[in-house]
Amino acid sequence: MDEKYSIKLFDEYKIRTKWDSEIEDYYYSVIDVIAVLTESKRPRKYWSDLKSKLKHEGSEVSENIGQLKMLSPDGKMRLTDVATTGRKVISRRNSKTPKFLDE
């Protein structure tokens, strides 16, 4: 598997990505995408609270999210939640919650 890590820029935000040649798609850091879309000062906390809420409401969010090691702000490789461009991060059934990534 040919894997390439990179950083995509969206306005002034950085989104960590990893290319997977087997599936021919990028994995995106969910926390980084949430930081861009919500402009939250604490995107990890936002994502943690959102996952808990979605799980309580019966969403299948955990089936759509994987974990990969990506370079963290402290320079270490750490596990982070990721999704590909072909996966939905948030189920459409939850109309109160914004859709972050779509097919």
N, CA, C and O atoms as a printed pandas DataFrame, in Angstrom:
     atom_number atom_name residue_name chain_id  residue_number  x_coord  y_coord  z_coord
0              1         N          MET        A               1    0.840   -1.169    0.000
1              2        CA          MET        A               1    0.000    0.000    0.000
2              3         C          MET        A               1    0.891    1.240    0.000
3              4         O          MET        A               1    1.784    1.374    0.836
4              5         N          ASP        A               2    0.640    2.135   -0.937
5              6        CA          ASP        A               2    1.381    3.392   -1.008
6              7         C          ASP        A               2    0.628    4.424   -0.188
7              8         O          ASP        A               2   -0.488    4.799   -0.548
8              9         N          GLU        A               3    1.214    4.889    0.904
9             10        CA          GLU        A               3    0.567    5.850    1.785
10            11         C          GLU        A               3    1.356    7.144    1.778
11            12         O          GLU        A               3    2.576    7.144    1.942
12            13         N          LYS        A               4    0.651    8.241    1.588
13            14        CA          LYS        A               4    1.290    9.546    1.598
14            15         C          LYS        A               4    0.515   10.456    2.526
15            16         O          LYS        A               4   -0.690   10.653    2.369
16            17         N          TYR        A               5    1.234   11.013    3.506
17            18        CA          TYR        A               5    0.636   11.977    4.411
18            19         C          TYR        A               5    0.809   13.364    3.822
19            20         O          TYR        A               5    1.823   13.652    3.185
20            21         N          SER        A               6   -0.166   14.212    4.030
21            22        CA          SER        A               6   -0.031   15.592    3.594
22            23         C          SER        A               6   -0.980   16.461    4.401
23            24         O          SER        A               6   -1.800   15.977    5.181
24            25         N          ILE        A               7   -0.840   17.743    4.189
25            26        CA          ILE        A               7   -1.711   18.720    4.838
26            27         C          ILE        A               7   -2.394   19.495    3.722
27            28         O          ILE        A               7   -1.738   20.033    2.830
28            29         N          LYS        A               8   -3.703   19.546    3.782
29            30        CA          LYS        A               8   -4.480   20.328    2.830
30            31         C          LYS        A               8   -4.859   21.632    3.521
31            32         O          LYS        A               8   -5.204   21.639    4.703
32            33         N          LEU        A               9   -4.795   22.708    2.796
33            34        CA          LEU        A               9   -5.161   24.003    3.360
34            35         C          LEU        A               9   -6.568   24.379    2.927
35            36         O          LEU        A               9   -6.932   24.231    1.760
36            37         N          PHE        A              10   -7.340   24.856    3.859
37            38        CA          PHE        A              10   -8.683   25.360    3.606
38            39         C          PHE        A              10   -8.756   26.697    4.312
39            40         O          PHE        A              10   -8.824   26.761    5.540
40            41         N          ASP        A              11   -8.741   27.760    3.532
41            42        CA          ASP        A              11   -8.577   29.103    4.081
42            43         C          ASP        A              11   -7.308   29.099    4.932
43            44         O          ASP        A              11   -6.239   28.759    4.425
44            45         N          GLU        A              12   -7.399   29.466    6.211
45            46        CA          GLU        A              12   -6.200   29.463    7.053
46            47         C          GLU        A              12   -6.069   28.179    7.863
47            48         O          GLU        A              12   -5.140   28.043    8.659
48            49         N          TYR        A              13   -6.988   27.238    7.668
49            50        CA          TYR        A              13   -6.987   25.985    8.419
50            51         C          TYR        A              13   -6.161   24.913    7.719
51            52         O          TYR        A              13   -6.055   24.889    6.493
52            53         N          LYS        A              14   -5.584   24.035    8.517
53            54        CA          LYS        A              14   -4.844   22.892    7.998
54            55         C          LYS        A              14   -5.649   21.633    8.278
55            56         O          LYS        A              14   -6.116   21.424    9.397
56            57         N          ILE        A              15   -5.811   20.794    7.260
57            58        CA          ILE        A              15   -6.518   19.532    7.416
58            59         C          ILE        A              15   -5.544   18.405    7.106
59            60         O          ILE        A              15   -5.032   18.304    5.992
60            61         N          ARG        A              16   -5.291   17.556    8.103
61            62        CA          ARG        A              16   -4.377   16.437    7.912
62            63         C          ARG        A              16   -5.042   15.370    7.048
63            64         O          ARG        A              16   -6.206   15.022    7.246
64            65         N          THR        A              17   -4.277   14.862    6.088
65            66        CA          THR        A              17   -4.798   13.848    5.186
66            67         C          THR        A              17   -3.794   12.716    5.022
67            68         O          THR        A              17   -2.611   12.858    5.332
68            69         N          LYS        A              18   -4.291   11.602    4.533
69            70        CA          LYS        A              18   -3.436   10.475    4.204
70            71         C          LYS        A              18   -4.013    9.811    2.958
71            72         O          LYS        A              18   -5.183    9.429    2.944
72            73         N          TRP        A              19   -3.201    9.673    1.917
73            74        CA          TRP        A              19   -3.621    9.037    0.674
74            75         C          TRP        A              19   -3.446    7.528    0.799
75            76         O          TRP        A              19   -2.412    7.049    1.264
76            77         N          ASP        A              20   -4.454    6.797    0.385
77            78        CA          ASP        A              20   -4.395    5.333    0.371
78            79         C          ASP        A              20   -4.604    4.881   -1.068
79            80         O          ASP        A              20   -5.700    5.007   -1.614
80            81         N          SER        A              21   -3.550    4.355   -1.674
81            82        CA          SER        A              21   -3.623    3.972   -3.086
82            83         C          SER        A              21   -4.488    2.736   -3.324
83            84         O          SER        A              21   -4.973    2.529   -4.436
84            85         N          GLU        A              22   -4.688    1.915   -2.295
85            86        CA          GLU        A              22   -5.536    0.730   -2.467
86            87         C          GLU        A              22   -6.992    1.110   -2.686
87            88         O          GLU        A              22   -7.664    0.520   -3.532
88            89         N          ILE        A              23   -7.477    2.069   -1.950
89            90        CA          ILE        A              23   -8.861    2.502   -2.122
90            91         C          ILE        A              23   -8.963    3.736   -3.007
91            92         O          ILE        A              23  -10.058    4.181   -3.352
92            93         N          GLU        A              24   -7.801    4.283   -3.370
93            94        CA          GLU        A              24   -7.697    5.482   -4.205
94            95         C          GLU        A              24   -8.543    6.624   -3.651
95            96         O          GLU        A              24   -9.387    7.196   -4.341
96            97         N          ASP        A              25   -8.292    6.928   -2.404
97            98        CA          ASP        A              25   -9.019    8.005   -1.742
98            99         C          ASP        A              25   -8.168    8.545   -0.594
99           100         O          ASP        A              25   -7.238    7.887   -0.128
100          101         N          TYR        A              26   -8.500    9.734   -0.156
101          102        CA          TYR        A              26   -7.849   10.349    0.994
102          103         C          TYR        A              26   -8.621   10.031    2.260
103          104         O          TYR        A              26   -9.847    9.928    2.247
104          105         N          TYR        A              27   -7.887    9.877    3.358
105          106        CA          TYR        A              27   -8.464    9.895    4.688
106          107         C          TYR        A              27   -8.262   11.305    5.219
107          108         O          TYR        A              27   -7.174   11.867    5.092
108          109         N          TYR        A              28   -9.287   11.871    5.804
109          110        CA          TYR        A              28   -9.226   13.218    6.375
110          111         C          TYR        A              28   -9.411   13.132    7.882
111          112         O          TYR        A              28  -10.213   12.334    8.369
112          113         N          SER        A              29   -8.676   13.946    8.613
113          114        CA          SER        A              29   -8.853   14.028   10.055
114          115         C          SER        A              29  -10.205   14.668   10.350
115          116         O          SER        A              29  -10.460   15.805    9.953
116          117         N          VAL        A              30  -11.069   13.932   11.049
117          118        CA          VAL        A              30  -12.401   14.435   11.373
118          119         C          VAL        A              30  -12.304   15.678   12.247
119          120         O          VAL        A              30  -13.064   16.629   12.062
120          121         N          ILE        A              31  -11.386   15.677   13.184
121          122        CA          ILE        A              31  -11.228   16.836   14.076
122          123         C          ILE        A              31  -10.842   18.076   13.290
123          124         O          ILE        A              31  -11.342   19.166   13.568
124          125         N          ASP        A              32   -9.952   17.922   12.305
125          126        CA          ASP        A              32   -9.549   19.068   11.495
126          127         C          ASP        A              32  -10.714   19.595   10.665
127          128         O          ASP        A              32  -10.879   20.807   10.524
128          129         N          VAL        A              33  -11.520   18.692   10.116
129          130        CA          VAL        A              33  -12.686   19.101    9.329
130          131         C          VAL        A              33  -13.694   19.812   10.223
131          132         O          VAL        A              33  -14.279   20.816    9.817
132          133         N          ILE        A              34  -13.899   19.308   11.421
133          134        CA          ILE        A              34  -14.817   19.962   12.366
134          135         C          ILE        A              34  -14.314   21.351   12.723
135          136         O          ILE        A              34  -15.107   22.285   12.836
136          137         N          ALA        A              35  -13.012   21.497   12.900
137          138        CA          ALA        A              35  -12.440   22.819   13.215
138          139         C          ALA        A              35  -12.761   23.817   12.109
139          140         O          ALA        A              35  -13.061   24.978   12.388
140          141         N          VAL        A              36  -12.701   23.374   10.863
141          142        CA          VAL        A              36  -12.995   24.255    9.730
142          143         C          VAL        A              36  -14.482   24.593    9.678
143          144         O          VAL        A              36  -14.855   25.759    9.543
144          145         N          LEU        A              37  -15.322   23.574    9.785
145          146        CA          LEU        A              37  -16.757   23.783    9.595
146          147         C          LEU        A              37  -17.445   24.476   10.756
147          148         O          LEU        A              37  -18.414   25.207   10.552
148          149         N          THR        A              38  -16.965   24.260   11.958
149          150        CA          THR        A              38  -17.634   24.842   13.126
150          151         C          THR        A              38  -16.906   26.062   13.680
151          152         O          THR        A              38  -17.479   26.839   14.444
152          153         N          GLU        A              39  -15.650   26.227   13.296
153          154        CA          GLU        A              39  -14.792   27.276   13.837
154          155         C          GLU        A              39  -14.708   27.196   15.359
155          156         O          GLU        A              39  -14.530   28.205   16.040
156          157         N          SER        A              40  -14.838   25.980   15.873
157          158        CA          SER        A              40  -14.759   25.744   17.315
158          159         C          SER        A              40  -13.331   25.954   17.805
159          160         O          SER        A              40  -12.368   25.610   17.120
160          161         N          LYS        A              41  -13.211   26.516   18.985
161          162        CA          LYS        A              41  -11.904   26.679   19.618
162          163         C          LYS        A              41  -11.398   25.344   20.180
163          164         O          LYS        A              41  -10.203   25.169   20.416
164          165         N          ARG        A              42  -12.332   24.405   20.390
165          166        CA          ARG        A              42  -12.001   23.091   20.961
166          167         C          ARG        A              42  -12.637   21.992   20.102
167          168         O          ARG        A              42  -13.600   21.357   20.532
168          169         N          PRO        A              43  -12.112   21.760   18.895
169          170        CA          PRO        A              43  -12.745   20.780   18.004
170          171         C          PRO        A              43  -12.738   19.349   18.543
171          172         O          PRO        A              43  -13.654   18.581   18.246
172          173         N          ARG        A              44  -11.722   18.973   19.330
173          174        CA          ARG        A              44  -11.715   17.623   19.914
174          175         C          ARG        A              44  -12.889   17.440   20.875
175          176         O          ARG        A              44  -13.568   16.413   20.846
176          177         N          LYS        A              45  -13.119   18.426   21.713
177          178        CA          LYS        A              45  -14.244   18.396   22.657
178          179         C          LYS        A              45  -15.566   18.412   21.896
179          180         O          LYS        A              45  -16.493   17.678   22.239
180          181         N          TYR        A              46  -15.650   19.245   20.870
181          182        CA          TYR        A              46  -16.860   19.317   20.042
182          183         C          TYR        A              46  -17.160   17.938   19.456
183          184         O          TYR        A              46  -18.295   17.467   19.526
184          185         N          TRP        A              47  -16.137   17.287   18.873
185          186        CA          TRP        A              47  -16.317   15.969   18.256
186          187         C          TRP        A              47  -16.688   14.922   19.300
187          188         O          TRP        A              47  -17.562   14.091   19.053
188          189         N          SER        A              48  -16.043   14.947   20.451
189          190        CA          SER        A              48  -16.350   13.993   21.517
190          191         C          SER        A              48  -17.805   14.130   21.964
191          192         O          SER        A              48  -18.512   13.131   22.099
192          193         N          ASP        A              49  -18.248   15.360   22.191
193          194        CA          ASP        A              49  -19.636   15.596   22.609
194          195         C          ASP        A              49  -20.613   15.185   21.511
195          196         O          ASP        A              49  -21.659   14.602   21.793
196          197         N          LEU        A              50  -20.274   15.486   20.275
197          198        CA          LEU        A              50  -21.143   15.153   19.153
198          199         C          LEU        A              50  -21.263   13.633   18.987
199          200         O          LEU        A              50  -22.360   13.120   18.767
200          201         N          LYS        A              51  -20.137   12.911   19.093
201          202        CA          LYS        A              51  -20.184   11.446   18.998
202          203         C          LYS        A              51  -21.070   10.860   20.093
203          204         O          LYS        A              51  -21.857    9.949   19.836
204          205         N          SER        A              52  -20.945   11.378   21.307
205          206        CA          SER        A              52  -21.764   10.890   22.420
206          207         C          SER        A              52  -23.246   11.136   22.146
207          208         O          SER        A              52  -24.081   10.256   22.355
208          209         N          LYS        A              53  -23.557   12.325   21.683
209          210        CA          LYS        A              53  -24.945   12.679   21.386
210          211         C          LYS        A              53  -25.491   11.786   20.274
211          212         O          LYS        A              53  -26.608   11.281   20.377
212          213         N          LEU        A              54  -24.719   11.593   19.227
213          214        CA          LEU        A              54  -25.175   10.775   18.101
214          215         C          LEU        A              54  -25.368    9.320   18.509
215          216         O          LEU        A              54  -26.321    8.671   18.077
216          217         N          LYS        A              55  -24.469    8.810   19.335
217          218        CA          LYS        A              55  -24.588    7.435   19.812
218          219         C          LYS        A              55  -25.864    7.279   20.631
219          220         O          LYS        A              55  -26.592    6.296   20.489
220          221         N          HIS        A              56  -26.123    8.259   21.486
221          222        CA          HIS        A              56  -27.334    8.241   22.315
222          223         C          HIS        A              56  -28.591    8.281   21.448
223          224         O          HIS        A              56  -29.605    7.679   21.802
224          225         N          GLU        A              57  -28.532    8.990   20.308
225          226        CA          GLU        A              57  -29.682    9.110   19.406
226          227         C          GLU        A              57  -29.796    7.928   18.443
227          228         O          GLU        A              57  -30.733    7.865   17.647
228          229         N          GLY        A              58  -28.844    6.991   18.513
229          230        CA          GLY        A              58  -28.938    5.803   17.676
230          231         C          GLY        A              58  -28.237    5.898   16.339
231          232         O          GLY        A              58  -28.445    5.043   15.478
232          233         N          SER        A              59  -27.415    6.909   16.142
233          234        CA          SER        A              59  -26.679    7.048   14.884
234          235         C          SER        A              59  -25.616    5.959   14.775
235          236         O          SER        A              59  -25.143    5.443   15.788
236          237         N          GLU        A              60  -25.247    5.617   13.561
237          238        CA          GLU        A              60  -24.223    4.611   13.312
238          239         C          GLU        A              60  -22.887    5.272   12.979
239          240         O          GLU        A              60  -22.148    4.777   12.128
240          241         N          VAL        A              61  -22.578    6.361   13.629
241          242        CA          VAL        A              61  -21.380    7.140   13.311
242          243         C          VAL        A              61  -20.111    6.311   13.457
243          244         O          VAL        A              61  -19.172    6.493   12.682
244          245         N          SER        A              62  -20.060    5.412   14.423
245          246        CA          SER        A              62  -18.839    4.636   14.640
246          247         C          SER        A              62  -18.536    3.696   13.477
247          248         O          SER        A              62  -17.380    3.330   13.264
248          249         N          GLU        A              63  -19.555    3.303   12.728
249          250        CA          GLU        A              63  -19.343    2.437   11.569
250          251         C          GLU        A              63  -18.735    3.197   10.396
251          252         O          GLU        A              63  -18.175    2.584    9.486
252          253         N          ASN        A              64  -18.838    4.514   10.407
253          254        CA          ASN        A              64  -18.353    5.327    9.301
254          255         C          ASN        A              64  -17.000    5.970    9.573
255          256         O          ASN        A              64  -16.444    6.638    8.701
256          257         N          ILE        A              65  -16.469    5.774   10.770
257          258        CA          ILE        A              65  -15.231    6.426   11.176
258          259         C          ILE        A              65  -14.177    5.376   11.479
259          260         O          ILE        A              65  -14.460    4.354   12.105
260          261         N          GLY        A              66  -12.960    5.641   11.028
261          262        CA          GLY        A              66  -11.835    4.781   11.365
262          263         C          GLY        A              66  -10.827    5.584   12.166
263          264         O          GLY        A              66  -11.058    6.755   12.470
264          265         N          GLN        A              67   -9.720    4.963   12.506
265          266        CA          GLN        A              67   -8.639    5.673   13.194
266          267         C          GLN        A              67   -7.319    5.351   12.503
267          268         O          GLN        A              67   -7.040    4.202   12.163
268          269         N          LEU        A              68   -6.525    6.382   12.308
269          270        CA          LEU        A              68   -5.185    6.252   11.751
270          271         C          LEU        A              68   -4.240    7.129   12.551
271          272         O          LEU        A              68   -4.659    8.108   13.169
272          273         N          LYS        A              69   -2.963    6.773   12.537
273          274        CA          LYS        A              69   -1.970    7.645   13.155
274          275         C          LYS        A              69   -1.654    8.778   12.192
275          276         O          LYS        A              69   -1.346    8.558   11.021
276          277         N          MET        A              70   -1.737    9.984   12.710
277          278        CA          MET        A              70   -1.397   11.183   11.944
278          279         C          MET        A              70   -0.539   12.072   12.825
279          280         O          MET        A              70   -0.572   11.980   14.052
280          281         N          LEU        A              71    0.223   12.928   12.180
281          282        CA          LEU        A              71    1.102   13.835   12.901
282          283         C          LEU        A              71    0.274   14.835   13.690
283          284         O          LEU        A              71   -0.550   15.554   13.124
284          285         N          SER        A              72    0.493   14.878   14.999
285          286        CA          SER        A              72   -0.247   15.800   15.858
286          287         C          SER        A              72    0.517   17.114   15.996
287          288         O          SER        A              72    1.687   17.192   15.622
288          289         N          PRO        A              73   -0.131   18.141   16.526
289          290        CA          PRO        A              73    0.544   19.433   16.691
290          291         C          PRO        A              73    1.831   19.360   17.521
291          292         O          PRO        A              73    2.715   20.201   17.359
292          293         N          ASP        A              74    1.945   18.358   18.413
293          294        CA          ASP        A              74    3.159   18.235   19.216
294          295         C          ASP        A              74    4.261   17.464   18.492
295          296         O          ASP        A              74    5.310   17.187   19.074
296          297         N          GLY        A              75    4.026   17.117   17.225
297          298        CA          GLY        A              75    5.047   16.462   16.413
298          299         C          GLY        A              75    5.079   14.950   16.515
299          300         O          GLY        A              75    5.931   14.307   15.902
300          301         N          LYS        A              76    4.166   14.371   17.280
301          302        CA          LYS        A              76    4.120   12.918   17.441
302          303         C          LYS        A              76    3.010   12.321   16.580
303          304         O          LYS        A              76    2.025   12.989   16.266
304          305         N          MET        A              77    3.182   11.055   16.204
305          306        CA          MET        A              77    2.151   10.340   15.464
306          307         C          MET        A              77    1.150    9.798   16.477
307          308         O          MET        A              77    1.498    8.991   17.339
308          309         N          ARG        A              78   -0.092   10.249   16.363
309          310        CA          ARG        A              78   -1.131    9.835   17.306
310          311         C          ARG        A              78   -2.379    9.390   16.538
311          312         O          ARG        A              78   -2.659    9.874   15.441
312          313         N          LEU        A              79   -3.122    8.452   17.144
313          314        CA          LEU        A              79   -4.369    8.010   16.529
314          315         C          LEU        A              79   -5.370    9.149   16.514
315          316         O          LEU        A              79   -5.512    9.880   17.494
316          317         N          THR        A              80   -6.057    9.293   15.401
317          318        CA          THR        A              80   -7.119   10.280   15.283
318          319         C          THR        A              80   -8.234    9.696   14.437
319          320         O          THR        A              80   -7.989    8.848   13.580
320          321         N          ASP        A              81   -9.453   10.145   14.673
321          322        CA          ASP        A              81  -10.582    9.687   13.876
322          323         C          ASP        A              81  -10.447   10.233   12.460
323          324         O          ASP        A              81  -10.112   11.400   12.255
324          325         N          VAL        A              82  -10.714    9.364   11.486
325          326        CA          VAL        A              82  -10.605    9.751   10.074
326          327         C          VAL        A              82  -11.804    9.222    9.297
327          328         O          VAL        A              82  -12.463    8.268    9.709
328          329         N          ALA        A              83  -12.066    9.860    8.177
329          330        CA          ALA        A              83  -13.092    9.410    7.240
330          331         C          ALA        A              83  -12.598    9.711    5.836
331          332         O          ALA        A              83  -11.816   10.639    5.628
332          333         N          THR        A              84  -13.055    8.928    4.885
333          334        CA          THR        A              84  -12.700    9.180    3.488
334          335         C          THR        A              84  -13.742   10.099    2.871
335          336         O          THR        A              84  -14.789   10.358    3.466
336          337         N          THR        A              85  -13.449   10.585    1.683
337          338        CA          THR        A              85  -14.406   11.450    0.995
338          339         C          THR        A              85  -15.655   10.692    0.603
339          340         O          THR        A              85  -16.702   11.301    0.381
340          341         N          GLY        A              86  -15.566    9.376    0.514
341          342        CA          GLY        A              86  -16.713    8.570    0.118
342          343         C          GLY        A              86  -17.608    8.160    1.261
343          344         O          GLY        A              86  -18.629    7.511    1.031
344          345         N          ARG        A              87  -17.266    8.514    2.482
345          346        CA          ARG        A              87  -18.068    8.128    3.645
346          347         C          ARG        A              87  -18.756    9.322    4.249
347          348         O          ARG        A              87  -18.248   10.443    4.207
348          349         N          LYS        A              88  -19.906    9.071    4.807
349          350        CA          LYS        A              88  -20.594   10.118    5.555
350          351         C          LYS        A              88  -20.117   10.056    6.992
351          352         O          LYS        A              88  -20.080    8.983    7.595
352          353         N          VAL        A              89  -19.757   11.187    7.532
353          354        CA          VAL        A              89  -19.368   11.221    8.937
354          355         C          VAL        A              89  -20.608   11.259    9.809
355          356         O          VAL        A              89  -20.657   10.605   10.851
356          357         N          ILE        A              90  -21.583   11.998    9.403
357          358        CA          ILE        A              90  -22.789   12.162   10.193
358          359         C          ILE        A              90  -23.969   11.604    9.407
359          360         O          ILE        A              90  -24.134   11.903    8.224
360          361         N          SER        A              91  -24.775   10.804   10.060
361          362        CA          SER        A              91  -25.945   10.227    9.412
362          363         C          SER        A              91  -26.942   11.319    9.045
363          364         O          SER        A              91  -27.162   12.252    9.818
364          365         N          ARG        A              92  -27.535   11.203    7.880
365          366        CA          ARG        A              92  -28.546   12.176    7.466
366          367         C          ARG        A              92  -29.807   12.069    8.296
367          368         O          ARG        A              92  -30.622   12.992    8.313
368          369         N          ARG        A              93  -29.977   10.950    8.986
369          370        CA          ARG        A              93  -31.175   10.788    9.805
370          371         C          ARG        A              93  -31.227   11.829   10.913
371          372         O          ARG        A              93  -32.310   12.155   11.398
372          373         N          ASN        A              94  -30.099   12.346   11.316
373          374        CA          ASN        A              94  -30.066   13.315   12.406
374          375         C          ASN        A              94  -30.135   14.715   11.807
375          376         O          ASN        A              94  -29.104   15.305   11.483
376          377         N          SER        A              95  -31.329   15.241   11.660
377          378        CA          SER        A              95  -31.495   16.531   10.985
378          379         C          SER        A              95  -30.989   17.707   11.802
379          380         O          SER        A              95  -30.765   18.781   11.242
380          381         N          LYS        A              96  -30.799   17.542   13.111
381          382        CA          LYS        A              96  -30.313   18.636   13.944
382          383         C          LYS        A              96  -28.801   18.813   13.824
383          384         O          LYS        A              96  -28.267   19.853   14.210
384          385         N          THR        A              97  -28.120   17.819   13.298
385          386        CA          THR        A              97  -26.669   17.829   13.245
386          387         C          THR        A              97  -26.207   18.099   11.819
387          388         O          THR        A              97  -26.720   17.474   10.891
388          389         N          PRO        A              98  -25.259   19.004   11.614
389          390        CA          PRO        A              98  -24.795   19.288   10.256
390          391         C          PRO        A              98  -24.083   18.087    9.643
391          392         O          PRO        A              98  -23.477   17.282   10.350
392          393         N          LYS        A              99  -24.163   17.981    8.347
393          394        CA          LYS        A              99  -23.498   16.921    7.620
394          395         C          LYS        A              99  -22.077   17.403    7.320
395          396         O          LYS        A              99  -21.910   18.417    6.644
396          397         N          PHE        A             100  -21.062   16.707    7.803
397          398        CA          PHE        A             100  -19.686   17.163    7.638
398          399         C          PHE        A             100  -19.065   16.686    6.350
399          400         O          PHE        A             100  -18.477   17.489    5.625
400          401         N          LEU        A             101  -19.169   15.437    6.043
401          402        CA          LEU        A             101  -18.632   14.907    4.807
402          403         C          LEU        A             101  -19.737   14.122    4.143
403          404         O          LEU        A             101  -20.514   13.450    4.821
404          405         N          ASP        A             102  -19.820   14.193    2.850
405          406        CA          ASP        A             102  -20.882   13.528    2.148
406          407         C          ASP        A             102  -20.309   12.678    1.041
407          408         O          ASP        A             102  -19.162   12.860    0.632
408          409         N          GLU        A             103  -21.110   11.748    0.557
409          410        CA          GLU        A             103  -20.674   10.904   -0.560
410          411         C          GLU        A             103  -20.682   11.705   -1.837
411          412         O          GLU        A             103  -20.348   11.178   -2.898
